[in-house]
Amino acid sequence: MLFQQRFWSGIRDGSVTVAYRRWDQERVVAGRRHRVAGGMIEIDDIREVDEASITDADAVRAGYPDARSCREDLRGDADRLFRITFHDTGEDPRTALAADGELSDQQRAELDRRLARLDAASTHGPWTAATLDLIAARPGVRAGDLAAELGREREPFKIDVRKLKNLGLTLSLEVGYRLSPRGEAYRAR
């Protein structure tokens, strides 16, 4: 689930535990975890509701001062409105992984194996080394610009960078990416 930055601190401190979304169908499942703003949440419940049922108390739990403000901020053109309750489950495991700049020989070998597998499975040829090199050389550059430098489309490029992030090698910035300490250690070998 995506949340605007203004809700991140409330999610982290536990004061924001409700979200409203206009969707054509349920897009989350109770019991499943989702990455949000460097952390993780677990969905407790999802149910379809009527806009008029939003109370001031629920609006406060969603990060708004009152129900009217919450209703005014509802976006999307889907007819259905869902109320999602959730709780913070702590830090995204990728955060600790990315912060570890010390790699053992075994960890390096495992990263070599996994990157080789990503390269071998790619429909556009090997890409991992070139992508890591480009991100290292141009941190904070828009994904579309980086993709163009590699002769790639933006969205498939972003999916590939996400694969590197899942391995703890890159970090997303407000604009663009940079190598994580783990990515720098891997690339420095």
BAVOKE-210772 format. One line per field, with one value per residue (C-alpha): residue number from 1; chain; x, y, z. Coordinates in Angstrom, 2 decimals, padded with zeros to 5 digits. Layout:
N
k: c(NUM/...)
c: c(A/...)
u: c(X/...)
v: c(Y/...)
w: c(Z/...)
END
This chain:
189
k: c(1/2/3/4/5/6/7/8/9/10/11/12/13/14/15/16/17/18/19/20/21/22/23/24/25/26/27/28/29/30/31/32/33/34/35/36/37/38/39/40/41/42/43/44/45/46/47/48/49/50/51/52/53/54/55/56/57/58/59/60/61/62/63/64/65/66/67/68/69/70/71/72/73/74/75/76/77/78/79/80/81/82/83/84/85/86/87/88/89/90/91/92/93/94/95/96/97/98/99/100/101/102/103/104/105/106/107/108/109/110/111/112/113/114/115/116/117/118/119/120/121/122/123/124/125/126/127/128/129/130/131/132/133/134/135/136/137/138/139/140/141/142/143/144/145/146/147/148/149/150/151/152/153/154/155/156/157/158/159/160/161/162/163/164/165/166/167/168/169/170/171/172/173/174/175/176/177/178/179/180/181/182/183/184/185/186/187/188/189)
c: c(A/A/A/A/A/A/A/A/A/A/A/A/A/A/A/A/A/A/A/A/A/A/A/A/A/A/A/A/A/A/A/A/A/A/A/A/A/A/A/A/A/A/A/A/A/A/A/A/A/A/A/A/A/A/A/A/A/A/A/A/A/A/A/A/A/A/A/A/A/A/A/A/A/A/A/A/A/A/A/A/A/A/A/A/A/A/A/A/A/A/A/A/A/A/A/A/A/A/A/A/A/A/A/A/A/A/A/A/A/A/A/A/A/A/A/A/A/A/A/A/A/A/A/A/A/A/A/A/A/A/A/A/A/A/A/A/A/A/A/A/A/A/A/A/A/A/A/A/A/A/A/A/A/A/A/A/A/A/A/A/A/A/A/A/A/A/A/A/A/A/A/A/A/A/A/A/A/A/A/A/A/A/A/A/A/A/A/A/A)
u: c(000.00/001.16/000.88/001.69/004.74/002.63/001.30/004.64/005.49/001.96/002.28/005.65/004.40/001.12/-001.24/-002.25/-003.89/-006.72/-006.73/-009.54/-009.15/-011.44/-010.84/-012.89/-012.06/-010.15/-006.42/-005.12/-005.84/-006.14/-003.09/-000.70/002.23/003.12/006.18/005.52/008.01/010.92/008.74/006.19/002.50/000.16/-003.43/-005.86/-009.13/-010.56/-014.22/-016.33/-017.95/-020.13/-018.45/-021.01/-019.87/-016.46/-016.46/-014.24/-012.51/-011.79/-010.56/-008.10/-006.88/-006.40/-004.29/-006.92/-008.28/-011.91/-014.24/-014.91/-011.19/-010.85/-013.84/-012.54/-009.19/-010.66/-009.24/-010.00/-013.06/-013.91/-017.41/-016.35/-014.75/-012.72/-011.72/-008.42/-007.14/-003.51/-000.67/003.02/005.22/008.56/011.38/011.53/014.04/015.73/016.75/019.05/020.31/021.15/022.94/025.41/028.58/030.57/030.24/031.66/033.00/029.87/027.59/029.52/029.23/025.49/025.07/027.13/024.85/021.63/022.75/023.87/020.45/018.75/020.97/020.31/016.53/016.40/014.75/017.01/020.34/022.65/021.75/022.73/026.35/025.52/022.61/024.68/027.50/025.08/023.39/026.82/027.90/024.62/022.92/019.70/019.00/015.42/014.65/013.49/016.82/018.81/016.67/017.21/020.98/020.72/018.31/015.48/011.90/011.32/008.88/010.82/013.98/012.30/011.20/014.80/016.08/013.49/015.06/018.42/016.76/015.32/018.91/019.85/022.08/020.23/018.22/015.38/015.69/013.03/014.29/016.29/018.44/021.83/023.87/023.39/026.41/025.93/025.83/028.98/030.76/029.67/030.70/034.07/035.29)
v: c(000.00/003.48/006.31/009.96/011.08/013.11/009.80/008.02/009.23/008.39/004.88/004.51/005.80/003.85/006.83/006.08/002.66/003.20/003.99/004.60/003.67/003.96/000.74/-001.30/-004.40/-005.36/-004.99/-006.11/-009.18/-009.37/-011.04/-010.04/-007.70/-004.76/-002.54/001.11/003.96/001.92/-000.17/-002.90/-003.03/-005.97/-005.69/-006.44/-005.96/-004.68/-003.98/-001.99/001.03/003.97/007.37/008.66/006.02/007.70/009.04/011.73/009.05/006.94/010.01/010.77/007.14/007.73/010.85/013.55/016.13/015.15/013.11/016.01/016.43/012.71/012.60/015.62/013.86/010.63/010.11/007.96/007.37/003.84/003.46/001.30/002.64/000.37/000.88/-000.84/-001.28/-002.21/-002.11/-001.37/-004.47/-002.70/-002.02/-003.36/-006.25/-004.80/-001.75/-003.75/-005.81/-002.70/-001.06/-003.94/-002.86/-005.90/-008.89/-012.31/-014.46/-016.58/-013.52/-012.28/-015.68/-015.76/-012.28/-013.37/-016.38/-014.40/-011.61/-014.17/-015.77/-012.40/-011.77/-015.23/-014.91/-011.48/-011.08/-008.09/-009.66/-009.13/-005.93/-006.12/-004.90/-002.07/-000.94/-000.98/000.92/003.54/004.07/004.39/006.97/008.92/008.82/010.80/010.82/010.15/006.55/007.60/009.29/006.30/003.93/006.02/005.86/002.08/002.14/000.80/001.72/003.35/000.87/-002.35/-000.58/000.33/-003.29/-004.40/-001.83/-003.13/-006.58/-005.08/-003.33/-006.67/-007.94/-004.92/-003.39/-000.13/002.48/004.56/008.30/010.98/011.18/008.29/005.77/005.27/002.25/001.05/000.36/-003.31/-002.39/-000.29/-003.15/-005.62/-003.36/-002.54/-006.12)
w: c(000.00/-000.74/001.76/001.31/003.24/005.67/007.13/007.56/011.07/012.29/010.91/012.66/016.03/015.88/015.75/012.12/011.93/009.43/005.72/003.26/-000.40/-003.41/-005.30/-007.74/-005.66/-002.53/-003.12/000.26/002.36/006.14/007.66/004.88/005.34/003.12/002.83/003.57/003.87/005.17/007.47/007.38/008.23/008.64/007.46/010.30/008.44/005.18/004.58/002.19/003.83/002.96/002.96/005.48/007.99/008.48/012.02/013.48/015.58/012.48/010.63/013.44/013.26/009.51/010.16/009.63/012.08/011.39/009.16/006.80/006.04/005.47/003.09/001.15/000.63/-000.77/-004.24/-007.22/-009.30/-008.21/-006.77/-003.84/-000.66/001.59/005.22/005.98/009.52/010.07/012.54/012.24/012.42/012.49/010.14/006.59/006.72/003.63/005.69/007.98/005.07/003.04/005.98/006.39/004.57/005.67/003.34/004.06/001.24/001.53/001.27/-001.79/-003.43/-002.74/-004.25/-007.29/-007.71/-007.35/-009.70/-012.29/-012.03/-012.60/-015.62/-017.05/-016.64/-018.29/-021.69/-022.43/-021.48/-018.52/-016.70/-013.02/-013.23/-015.64/-013.46/-010.26/-012.02/-013.36/-009.98/-008.34/-010.92/-010.92/-007.52/-007.21/-010.95/-012.10/-013.03/-016.51/-017.21/-015.98/-018.02/-021.15/-020.65/-020.77/-023.70/-021.56/-020.77/-017.37/-015.79/-016.58/-015.39/-012.08/-011.63/-012.10/-009.60/-007.13/-007.51/-006.54/-003.59/-002.44/-002.27/-000.15/-002.86/-003.60/-001.73/-003.12/-002.70/-003.03/-006.62/-008.04/-006.21/-004.64/-003.68/-000.12/002.08/001.16/-002.55/-002.21/-000.43/-003.09/-005.95/-004.34/-004.43)
END
